[in-house]
């Protein structure tokens, strides 16, 4: 019982200070398939609770637990899937495997 109380004494402050945060950034893409891939990449990160990408505005938002992840980890997951974010270029090898409709670097889409 004493060990349990000691454990709770250390865990409770961590849980209390863990906060839900929101990340917002521009992510390049074209279509609904891009949205699925971008969201899937973000949601693969432990701590990401919700993710969305708007095709028209190119704005990505994610809600995450800052005790479990950081904006950089989420950004790196999206970059690894081949998508550019506002201040970095996505992985070229991953970009080349995207379907033609998702290749935003090669042509302009409305």
Secondary structure, DSSP 8 states (H G I E B T S, - for coil): -HHHHHHHHHHHHHHHH--EEEEEEEB---SHHHHHHHHHHHHTSTTEEEEEE-TTT-EEEEEEETTT--HHHHHHHHHHTT--BTTB---HHHHHTS-GGG-TTTS---
